[in-house]
């Protein structure tokens, strides 16, 4: 039981990270990036290329992956966001899905279809409390999530740039009128969003193996979390992520592991039926 | 003006009908006809998708699941020994019930939430098909499904199926055109343009959206019924989330809201992957980039490129 809670929370932390990446982009430009899962996959594979293929230290692989993902995020913005500014959300959804298909198949061409493993940056014997085993990697996941949360909160509310970002999110045109470098702000949001999903990829790869098709289901879990928590709601994303991790782990153990991927959607639909804008509400207001 | 346009459209309609009827004469290859049969079925499903997405403006990634529900209902029923004639009705009942279950609670949701809910619905249906193995055959699917037969009479061979499916497609197009020009069709367009304005003009937008969604599901369910009994082999892959995205892409590439666009998009995107098989994995890379390019450069799809030519001609006159 306690073991399931720990495993569920570790899985949930990864979902929360995916959702946090989505949230950063959504809060700035009101776009939900359906290729976020494929960005995660890309992060995992860049890490593997560095750490496994080129045998760099894992810490160096992490650093390189984060820088590379920031660039990927900016390229993504230029290719997908700029041409579609002001278009209906529906077309944006399809474009990001299409970019996800491109990334997934490029990864299949470059890295092949076989699953690969990535070593964890932390080694050591697992901790045991009262029969519950917590691996060092799980502790590392919890710490990473906590640090990122603190950084993101601090960045968004206490730094000048974070406040500019929030202003851009509230009203892009007014932000531009008062002299906020809107494009630079948006670029930072995309870069950060991509880095966060890259980190999620680096964290997932040591637990499950990394393969080019891993992005689809992980990305969808990120959206489910965003929907449960309310799009753009920071505490919602974290609580929603942990909640989903627990539901999946317990559902797989006590109901049926075949339907593991279905629990997320069942919970999401149930939440939406009761609260059409998520448990914690949507941050942005509807623009008429 | 409208009449003039219709007159202009007649030669094109006649020409495309003639080409469609002549195809089996030219292409004897069973594989080509089989591919065209699938393309026609996809076209029917995409026309169905157009009701909810193209006209009423509601994103729907659940269409492949309705397609699958129709196909599996038919396959399971005929394999259990029921006469074929009951399967279209059974399929319709199943998809109507499913569309109510999905539609009633979700029709008030906005874009992203609706997209996610319909993706989730498709995924749940797919998982049920995959894991309910004794009945659905699991991932390996169902084989040797009994063919179409109405009191012992049914099409034999792929070419006869082809003509039957072309006729069904023609019927599907006619019904869609009738709906488009009815009160319901106008209500759908009004809902898409502005829900608030439509409500003000007395349109019950929730009911309109639900009906659009349900008609689309019936199209998909009947196409699924024909798929199972004309292709005679089904597997979950044909009705997965990837297929749902492909159906949506057909609609976008062809041109949302245009029935001709639906048909062109469905036929093109069914045949292209086979024609470009030599590209291997690169095909999917190009497919993704192509979708982005069409959305960015021609957001109305191929149909909008065609209609861009016409107003210019009118202006010249």
Interface residues (C-beta under 8 A of the other chain):
Chain A: X32 X79 X80 X83 X84 X87 X89 X90 X91 X93 X94 X95 X97 X98 X99 X100 X101 X102 X104 X105 X106 X108 X109 X216 X220 X223 X224 X227 X231 X256 X258 X259 X261 X262 X264 X265 X266 X268 X269 X272 X273 X276 X277 X286 X288
Chain B: X53 X57 X59 X105 X106 X108 X109 X110 X111 X112 X113 X115 X116 X117 X119 X120 X121 X123 X124 X127 X130 X131 X196 X241 X245 X248 X249 X252 X281 X282 X284 X285 X287 X288 X289 X291 X292 X295 X296 X299
